[in-house]
Amino acid sequence: MKTLHVSIVTPDGPVFDSEVEMVSTKAESGELGVLPGHIPMVAPLQIGAVRLNTGTETEYVAVSGGFLEVRPEKVTILAQTAETAEHIDIARAEEAKKRAESRLQGSQDDIDFRRAELALKRAMNRIDVYKHH
């Protein structure tokens, strides 16, 4: 089967760089699946999991937003942070989730509420991706 090259890059360096059969992720406009030969496009990403289907298995990478660039045989994801399931510190993610939930309970300031809400989404995404490990 045809494959496409996928690179997931953060300011700290590459997180994933390999050939896959399909990429699935959440763009701001909705769920997006990319196969080899897809039309070129650029899309902003939501906090969510990038699913990388290699044909025999599916790998998951937690990203905290960013951008997806698609070319016919290559996909590049530029993200502020990205972690593969095996690199997620689950205890740290669970603690971040608890802190964010606590802040949401007591927050009256809109800015603090939005920051806590985003922190909760990031923590829950990391926990969900870890479960696929």
C-alpha contacts under 8 A as a table, 3 or more apart, distances in Angstrom:
res1	aa1	res2	aa2	distance
1	M	21	E	7.35
2	K	21	E	6.55
2	K	36	P	6.43
3	T	19	E	5.95
3	T	20	V	5.29
3	T	21	E	4.58
3	T	22	M	7.53
3	T	35	L	7.73
3	T	36	P	5.81
3	T	73	E	7.36
4	L	19	E	5.47
4	L	20	V	5.58
4	L	21	E	6.26
4	L	22	M	7.56
4	L	35	L	7.33
4	L	36	P	5.34
4	L	72	P	7.85
4	L	73	E	4.68
4	L	74	K	5.27
4	L	75	V	7.17
5	H	17	D	7.31
5	H	18	S	5.69
5	H	19	E	4.44
5	H	20	V	6.41
5	H	73	E	6.30
5	H	74	K	4.66
5	H	75	V	6.19
6	V	16	F	7.25
6	V	17	D	5.63
6	V	18	S	5.57
6	V	19	E	6.08
6	V	20	V	6.92
6	V	74	K	5.90
6	V	75	V	4.77
6	V	76	T	5.84
6	V	77	I	7.82
7	S	14	P	7.21
7	S	15	V	7.64
7	S	16	F	5.52
7	S	17	D	4.46
7	S	18	S	6.82
7	S	75	V	6.38
7	S	76	T	4.85
7	S	77	I	6.21
8	I	14	P	5.97
8	I	15	V	5.50
8	I	16	F	5.02
8	I	17	D	6.53
8	I	76	T	5.94
8	I	77	I	4.66
8	I	78	L	6.12
8	I	79	A	7.36
8	I	82	A	7.66
9	V	12	D	7.83
9	V	13	G	5.70
9	V	14	P	4.31
9	V	15	V	5.73
9	V	16	F	7.21
9	V	76	T	7.61
9	V	77	I	6.17
9	V	78	L	5.12
9	V	79	A	6.27
9	V	82	A	7.72
10	T	13	G	5.19
10	T	14	P	6.14
10	T	15	V	7.15
10	T	78	L	5.99
10	T	79	A	5.15
10	T	80	Q	5.44
10	T	81	T	5.76
10	T	82	A	6.69
11	P	79	A	7.81
11	P	80	Q	6.52
11	P	81	T	7.80
14	P	17	D	7.08
15	V	82	A	6.72
15	V	83	E	6.88
15	V	84	T	7.35
19	E	54	T	7.27
20	V	23	V	7.32
20	V	52	L	6.36
20	V	53	N	5.79
20	V	54	T	4.50
20	V	55	G	7.37
21	E	35	L	6.48
21	E	36	P	7.10
21	E	52	L	7.68
21	E	53	N	5.67
21	E	54	T	5.32
21	E	55	G	6.17
22	M	33	G	7.01
22	M	34	V	5.68
22	M	35	L	4.94
22	M	36	P	7.38
22	M	52	L	6.04
22	M	53	N	5.12
22	M	54	T	7.12
23	V	33	G	5.67
23	V	34	V	5.12
23	V	35	L	6.80
23	V	50	V	6.98
23	V	51	R	5.70
23	V	52	L	4.86
23	V	53	N	6.38
24	S	31	E	7.30
24	S	32	L	5.59
24	S	33	G	4.34
24	S	34	V	6.36
24	S	50	V	5.81
24	S	51	R	5.02
24	S	52	L	6.68
25	T	31	E	5.92
25	T	32	L	5.42
25	T	33	G	6.65
25	T	45	L	7.76
25	T	48	G	7.11
25	T	49	A	6.16
25	T	50	V	4.69
25	T	51	R	6.31
26	K	29	S	7.80
26	K	30	G	5.61
26	K	31	E	4.49
26	K	32	L	5.90
26	K	45	L	5.96
26	K	46	Q	5.74
26	K	47	I	7.69
26	K	48	G	6.33
26	K	49	A	7.44
26	K	50	V	7.62
27	A	30	G	5.11
27	A	31	E	5.95
27	A	32	L	6.32
27	A	43	A	6.24
27	A	44	P	5.71
27	A	45	L	4.14
27	A	46	Q	5.55
28	E	43	A	7.37
28	E	44	P	5.76
28	E	45	L	5.39
28	E	46	Q	5.53
34	V	38	H	6.19
34	V	70	V	7.96
35	L	38	H	5.78
36	P	72	P	5.98
36	P	73	E	5.49
36	P	74	K	7.86
37	G	71	R	7.69
37	G	72	P	4.21
37	G	73	E	6.01
38	H	70	V	7.24
38	H	71	R	6.83
38	H	72	P	5.07
38	H	73	E	7.73
39	I	70	V	7.21
39	I	71	R	6.53
39	I	72	P	5.98
40	P	69	E	7.49
40	P	70	V	5.01
40	P	71	R	4.51
40	P	72	P	6.27
41	M	69	E	5.91
41	M	70	V	5.14
41	M	71	R	6.96
42	V	67	F	6.99
42	V	68	L	5.55
42	V	69	E	4.48
42	V	70	V	6.25
43	A	67	F	5.71
43	A	68	L	5.21
43	A	69	E	6.68
44	P	65	G	7.23
44	P	66	G	5.87
44	P	67	F	4.44
44	P	68	L	6.25
45	L	48	G	7.99
45	L	65	G	4.74
45	L	66	G	5.18
45	L	67	F	5.43
45	L	68	L	6.71
46	Q	64	S	6.88
46	Q	65	G	4.54
46	Q	66	G	7.25
47	I	62	A	7.80
47	I	63	V	5.85
47	I	64	S	4.36
47	I	65	G	4.56
47	I	121	K	6.96
47	I	122	R	6.43
47	I	125	N	7.20
48	G	62	A	5.95
48	G	63	V	5.70
48	G	64	S	6.59
48	G	65	G	7.19
48	G	122	R	7.76
48	G	125	N	5.73
49	A	60	Y	6.23
49	A	61	V	5.51
49	A	62	A	4.60
49	A	63	V	6.08
49	A	125	N	6.78
49	A	129	V	6.55
50	V	60	Y	5.67
50	V	61	V	5.13
50	V	62	A	6.39
50	V	63	V	7.06
51	R	58	T	6.45
51	R	59	E	5.87
51	R	60	Y	4.83
51	R	61	V	6.73
52	L	58	T	5.42
52	L	59	E	5.07
52	L	60	Y	6.26
53	N	56	T	7.51
53	N	57	E	6.03
53	N	58	T	4.41
53	N	59	E	6.50
54	T	57	E	5.56
54	T	58	T	6.11
54	T	59	E	7.75
55	G	58	T	7.56
59	E	84	T	7.87
59	E	85	A	7.88
59	E	132	H	8.00
60	Y	84	T	6.12
60	Y	85	A	6.11
60	Y	129	V	6.04
60	Y	132	H	7.09
61	V	82	A	6.40
61	V	83	E	5.41
61	V	84	T	4.37
61	V	85	A	6.17
61	V	129	V	6.68
62	A	82	A	5.37
62	A	83	E	5.20
62	A	84	T	6.35
62	A	85	A	7.39
62	A	125	N	6.33
62	A	126	R	5.72
62	A	129	V	6.06
63	V	66	G	7.57
63	V	79	A	6.35
63	V	80	Q	7.66
63	V	81	T	5.76
63	V	82	A	4.37
63	V	83	E	6.75
64	S	79	A	6.52
64	S	80	Q	6.37
64	S	81	T	5.61
64	S	82	A	6.64
64	S	122	R	6.36
65	G	79	A	5.96
65	G	80	Q	7.02
65	G	81	T	7.95
66	G	77	I	7.09
66	G	78	L	5.48
66	G	79	A	4.17
66	G	80	Q	6.29
67	F	77	I	5.66
67	F	78	L	5.24
67	F	79	A	6.47
68	L	75	V	7.07
68	L	76	T	5.87
68	L	77	I	4.53
68	L	78	L	6.54
69	E	75	V	5.71
69	E	76	T	5.15
69	E	77	I	6.33
70	V	74	K	6.18
70	V	75	V	4.65
70	V	76	T	6.62
71	R	74	K	5.07
71	R	75	V	6.14
79	A	82	A	6.37
83	E	87	H	6.05
83	E	88	I	6.29
83	E	126	R	7.90
84	T	87	H	5.44
84	T	88	I	6.71
84	T	129	V	7.77
85	A	88	I	5.55
85	A	126	R	7.83
85	A	129	V	5.53
85	A	130	Y	4.62
85	A	131	K	7.68
85	A	132	H	6.81
85	A	133	H	5.29
86	E	130	Y	6.95
86	E	133	H	6.05
88	I	93	A	7.72
88	I	126	R	6.80
88	I	130	Y	6.32
89	D	92	R	5.40
89	D	93	A	6.30
90	I	93	A	4.95
90	I	94	E	6.07
90	I	126	R	7.75
90	I	127	I	6.46
90	I	130	Y	7.00
91	A	94	E	5.17
91	A	95	E	6.21
92	R	95	E	5.10
92	R	96	A	6.14
93	A	96	A	5.05
93	A	97	K	6.19
93	A	123	A	5.20
93	A	124	M	7.57
93	A	126	R	6.49
93	A	127	I	6.34
94	E	97	K	5.07
94	E	98	K	6.36
94	E	123	A	6.98
94	E	127	I	7.19
95	E	98	K	5.11
95	E	99	R	6.23
96	A	99	R	5.10
96	A	100	A	6.12
96	A	119	A	7.33
96	A	120	L	7.26
96	A	123	A	5.99
97	K	100	A	5.19
97	K	101	E	6.13
97	K	119	A	7.37
97	K	120	L	5.33
97	K	123	A	5.25
97	K	124	M	6.64
98	K	101	E	5.13
98	K	102	S	6.12
99	R	102	S	5.10
99	R	103	R	6.22
100	A	103	R	5.06
100	A	104	L	6.16
100	A	116	A	5.00
100	A	117	E	6.92
100	A	119	A	5.97
100	A	120	L	5.18
101	E	104	L	5.07
101	E	105	Q	6.33
101	E	116	A	7.42
101	E	120	L	6.75
102	S	105	Q	5.18
102	S	106	G	6.65
103	R	106	G	5.37
103	R	107	S	5.61
103	R	112	D	7.89
103	R	113	F	7.38
103	R	116	A	6.08
104	L	107	S	5.32
104	L	113	F	5.97
104	L	116	A	6.03
104	L	117	E	7.00
107	S	110	D	7.74
107	S	112	D	6.37
107	S	113	F	5.67
108	Q	112	D	7.60
108	Q	113	F	7.04
109	D	112	D	5.34
109	D	113	F	6.07
110	D	113	F	4.95
110	D	114	R	6.15
111	I	114	R	5.23
111	I	115	R	6.24
112	D	115	R	5.07
112	D	116	A	6.02
113	F	116	A	5.14
113	F	117	E	6.01
114	R	117	E	4.96
114	R	118	L	6.19
115	R	118	L	5.23
115	R	119	A	6.14
116	A	119	A	4.98
116	A	120	L	6.08
117	E	120	L	5.13
117	E	121	K	6.32
118	L	121	K	5.04
118	L	122	R	6.19
119	A	122	R	5.15
119	A	123	A	6.16
120	L	123	A	5.14
120	L	124	M	6.05
121	K	124	M	5.19
121	K	125	N	6.04
122	R	125	N	5.13
122	R	126	R	6.26
123	A	126	R	5.17
123	A	127	I	6.25
124	M	127	I	5.05
124	M	128	D	6.10
125	N	128	D	5.10
125	N	129	V	6.16
126	R	129	V	5.18
126	R	130	Y	6.06
127	I	130	Y	5.06
127	I	131	K	6.40
128	D	131	K	5.28
128	D	132	H	7.14
129	V	132	H	5.48
129	V	133	H	7.18
130	Y	133	H	5.27
